[in-house]
Amino acid sequence: MKENSTVNKQHNEFGRKILSSIAQVHPYVKHRLYTAEIRGIIPHNMYNSTGIIDDAIVDLYDKYEGELDNDYEIKMKIFSLVSKRLSILFKKEAFHKDTMSTSQILDGELKLLEENMEMDVNDDLSMEEDLDDISYNQTGTNKPEFLYADAEKNIINTLEIHDTRLDISDDKRKTFNKVYNWLPLKTSNILDLFVFGKLSYDEIAKIKDVNPAEIKKTLHAVGKTFRRNLN
């Protein structure tokens, strides 16, 4: 009886530690799904953040209960599980991209990135030169897909790419979203783990199994691209 009580206590404690991490994980998953919807990778309203996280929690219990006890390790593992689940989902649903005109996302020279975006679906990491060598046509007539305002502000504030005391004009907002929608999926995923998951370079590197210097380099290139086009 005492042994069962101890097992139940450990089980409940493991669940408590998982739940304490969900508040940090949820904004990241919600944003990734929204991003995939507006880019035409997944159908609107077909998937929700709760379902993705719940499936990851099931995996966490099945594979790691009794092995993980540290709050930080549990947080990192659930981030890793949801990130992998999202990558698998986006690959599976990527055929939806073919049903949407490229012009709805890309404009002018952004079409040059079509190959990079397709490579990214296969999990190739976008390198700095891919981000640095593209000039943007900012006068196109195609309407870009917009992020919600809070997401734009979070990215701008976190990357420090614009003076937040100044209002962003409609044209600059279009440019911001054009740049964001151009980012290959793997690159935007790193950005979203940093901005919405509030993870450090080292934490993102651990989840993605790459060198922290590569994460820093990628985020630096993304910030530079935003600043060059907004300021």
Contacts in CASP RR format, 6 or more apart in sequence:
PFRMAT RR
TARGET T0000
AUTHOR 0000-0000-0000
METHOD contacts of the structure
MODEL  1
MKENSTVNKQHNEFGRKILSSIAQVHPYVKHRLYTAEIRGIIPHNMYNST
GIIDDAIVDLYDKYEGELDNDYEIKMKIFSLVSKRLSILFKKEAFHKDTM
STSQILDGELKLLEENMEMDVNDDLSMEEDLDDISYNQTGTNKPEFLYAD
AEKNIINTLEIHDTRLDISDDKRKTFNKVYNWLPLKTSNILDLFVFGKLS
YDEIAKIKDVNPAEIKKTLHAVGKTFRRNLN
10 66 0 8 1.000
11 65 0 8 1.000
14 61 0 8 1.000
14 65 0 8 1.000
14 66 0 8 1.000
14 68 0 8 1.000
14 69 0 8 1.000
14 74 0 8 1.000
17 69 0 8 1.000
17 71 0 8 1.000
17 74 0 8 1.000
18 57 0 8 1.000
18 60 0 8 1.000
18 74 0 8 1.000
18 78 0 8 1.000
20 71 0 8 1.000
21 71 0 8 1.000
21 74 0 8 1.000
21 75 0 8 1.000
21 78 0 8 1.000
21 79 0 8 1.000
22 53 0 8 1.000
22 78 0 8 1.000
24 75 0 8 1.000
24 197 0 8 1.000
24 198 0 8 1.000
25 53 0 8 1.000
25 75 0 8 1.000
25 78 0 8 1.000
25 79 0 8 1.000
25 82 0 8 1.000
25 197 0 8 1.000
26 49 0 8 1.000
26 53 0 8 1.000
27 196 0 8 1.000
27 197 0 8 1.000
28 79 0 8 1.000
28 82 0 8 1.000
28 192 0 8 1.000
28 193 0 8 1.000
28 196 0 8 1.000
28 197 0 8 1.000
29 49 0 8 1.000
29 52 0 8 1.000
29 53 0 8 1.000
29 82 0 8 1.000
29 86 0 8 1.000
30 49 0 8 1.000
31 151 0 8 1.000
31 192 0 8 1.000
31 196 0 8 1.000
32 86 0 8 1.000
32 189 0 8 1.000
32 192 0 8 1.000
33 42 0 8 1.000
33 47 0 8 1.000
33 48 0 8 1.000
33 49 0 8 1.000
33 52 0 8 1.000
33 86 0 8 1.000
34 147 0 8 1.000
34 148 0 8 1.000
34 151 0 8 1.000
35 147 0 8 1.000
35 188 0 8 1.000
35 192 0 8 1.000
36 42 0 8 1.000
36 86 0 8 1.000
36 89 0 8 1.000
36 90 0 8 1.000
36 93 0 8 1.000
37 43 0 8 1.000
37 44 0 8 1.000
37 45 0 8 1.000
38 145 0 8 1.000
38 146 0 8 1.000
38 147 0 8 1.000
38 181 0 8 1.000
39 97 0 8 1.000
39 105 0 8 1.000
39 145 0 8 1.000
39 181 0 8 1.000
40 96 0 8 1.000
40 97 0 8 1.000
40 99 0 8 1.000
40 100 0 8 1.000
41 90 0 8 1.000
41 93 0 8 1.000
41 94 0 8 1.000
41 96 0 8 1.000
41 97 0 8 1.000
41 185 0 8 1.000
42 89 0 8 1.000
42 90 0 8 1.000
42 93 0 8 1.000
42 96 0 8 1.000
43 93 0 8 1.000
43 96 0 8 1.000
47 89 0 8 1.000
52 82 0 8 1.000
52 85 0 8 1.000
52 86 0 8 1.000
52 89 0 8 1.000
53 78 0 8 1.000
53 82 0 8 1.000
55 85 0 8 1.000
56 78 0 8 1.000
56 81 0 8 1.000
56 82 0 8 1.000
56 85 0 8 1.000
57 78 0 8 1.000
59 81 0 8 1.000
60 68 0 8 1.000
60 74 0 8 1.000
60 77 0 8 1.000
60 78 0 8 1.000
60 81 0 8 1.000
64 74 0 8 1.000
64 77 0 8 1.000
68 74 0 8 1.000
68 77 0 8 1.000
76 203 0 8 1.000
76 206 0 8 1.000
76 207 0 8 1.000
79 193 0 8 1.000
79 197 0 8 1.000
79 199 0 8 1.000
79 203 0 8 1.000
79 207 0 8 1.000
80 206 0 8 1.000
80 207 0 8 1.000
83 189 0 8 1.000
83 193 0 8 1.000
83 207 0 8 1.000
83 208 0 8 1.000
86 189 0 8 1.000
87 123 0 8 1.000
87 189 0 8 1.000
90 121 0 8 1.000
90 185 0 8 1.000
91 121 0 8 1.000
91 122 0 8 1.000
94 121 0 8 1.000
102 111 0 8 1.000
102 114 0 8 1.000
103 142 0 8 1.000
104 142 0 8 1.000
104 145 0 8 1.000
105 144 0 8 1.000
105 145 0 8 1.000
105 181 0 8 1.000
105 182 0 8 1.000
106 113 0 8 1.000
106 114 0 8 1.000
106 181 0 8 1.000
106 182 0 8 1.000
107 137 0 8 1.000
107 140 0 8 1.000
107 142 0 8 1.000
107 144 0 8 1.000
107 178 0 8 1.000
108 137 0 8 1.000
108 140 0 8 1.000
109 134 0 8 1.000
109 135 0 8 1.000
109 136 0 8 1.000
109 137 0 8 1.000
110 134 0 8 1.000
110 136 0 8 1.000
110 137 0 8 1.000
110 178 0 8 1.000
110 182 0 8 1.000
112 134 0 8 1.000
113 130 0 8 1.000
113 134 0 8 1.000
113 182 0 8 1.000
113 184 0 8 1.000
116 126 0 8 1.000
116 130 0 8 1.000
116 184 0 8 1.000
117 184 0 8 1.000
117 185 0 8 1.000
119 184 0 8 1.000
120 126 0 8 1.000
120 184 0 8 1.000
120 185 0 8 1.000
120 186 0 8 1.000
120 187 0 8 1.000
121 185 0 8 1.000
123 186 0 8 1.000
124 186 0 8 1.000
125 186 0 8 1.000
125 187 0 8 1.000
125 210 0 8 1.000
125 214 0 8 1.000
125 218 0 8 1.000
126 183 0 8 1.000
126 184 0 8 1.000
126 186 0 8 1.000
126 187 0 8 1.000
126 218 0 8 1.000
128 217 0 8 1.000
128 218 0 8 1.000
128 220 0 8 1.000
128 221 0 8 1.000
130 184 0 8 1.000
131 183 0 8 1.000
131 187 0 8 1.000
131 218 0 8 1.000
131 221 0 8 1.000
131 222 0 8 1.000
131 224 0 8 1.000
131 225 0 8 1.000
132 221 0 8 1.000
132 224 0 8 1.000
132 225 0 8 1.000
134 182 0 8 1.000
134 225 0 8 1.000
136 175 0 8 1.000
136 178 0 8 1.000
136 179 0 8 1.000
136 182 0 8 1.000
136 229 0 8 1.000
138 171 0 8 1.000
138 174 0 8 1.000
138 175 0 8 1.000
138 178 0 8 1.000
138 229 0 8 1.000
144 174 0 8 1.000
144 177 0 8 1.000
144 178 0 8 1.000
144 181 0 8 1.000
145 177 0 8 1.000
145 181 0 8 1.000
146 173 0 8 1.000
146 177 0 8 1.000
147 155 0 8 1.000
147 177 0 8 1.000
147 180 0 8 1.000
151 196 0 8 1.000
152 168 0 8 1.000
152 173 0 8 1.000
152 176 0 8 1.000
152 177 0 8 1.000
153 164 0 8 1.000
154 195 0 8 1.000
154 196 0 8 1.000
155 161 0 8 1.000
155 180 0 8 1.000
155 191 0 8 1.000
155 195 0 8 1.000
155 226 0 8 1.000
156 162 0 8 1.000
156 164 0 8 1.000
156 168 0 8 1.000
156 176 0 8 1.000
156 226 0 8 1.000
157 164 0 8 1.000
158 194 0 8 1.000
158 195 0 8 1.000
159 195 0 8 1.000
159 219 0 8 1.000
159 222 0 8 1.000
159 223 0 8 1.000
159 226 0 8 1.000
161 223 0 8 1.000
161 226 0 8 1.000
161 227 0 8 1.000
161 230 0 8 1.000
161 231 0 8 1.000
162 168 0 8 1.000
162 226 0 8 1.000
162 227 0 8 1.000
162 230 0 8 1.000
162 231 0 8 1.000
168 176 0 8 1.000
168 230 0 8 1.000
172 230 0 8 1.000
175 229 0 8 1.000
175 230 0 8 1.000
176 226 0 8 1.000
176 229 0 8 1.000
176 230 0 8 1.000
178 229 0 8 1.000
179 225 0 8 1.000
179 226 0 8 1.000
179 229 0 8 1.000
180 188 0 8 1.000
183 191 0 8 1.000
183 222 0 8 1.000
187 218 0 8 1.000
187 222 0 8 1.000
190 204 0 8 1.000
190 208 0 8 1.000
190 215 0 8 1.000
190 218 0 8 1.000
190 219 0 8 1.000
191 219 0 8 1.000
191 222 0 8 1.000
193 199 0 8 1.000
193 203 0 8 1.000
193 204 0 8 1.000
193 207 0 8 1.000
194 201 0 8 1.000
194 204 0 8 1.000
194 215 0 8 1.000
194 219 0 8 1.000
199 207 0 8 1.000
201 212 0 8 1.000
201 215 0 8 1.000
201 216 0 8 1.000
201 219 0 8 1.000
202 212 0 8 1.000
204 212 0 8 1.000
204 215 0 8 1.000
205 211 0 8 1.000
205 212 0 8 1.000
205 214 0 8 1.000
205 215 0 8 1.000
208 215 0 8 1.000
END
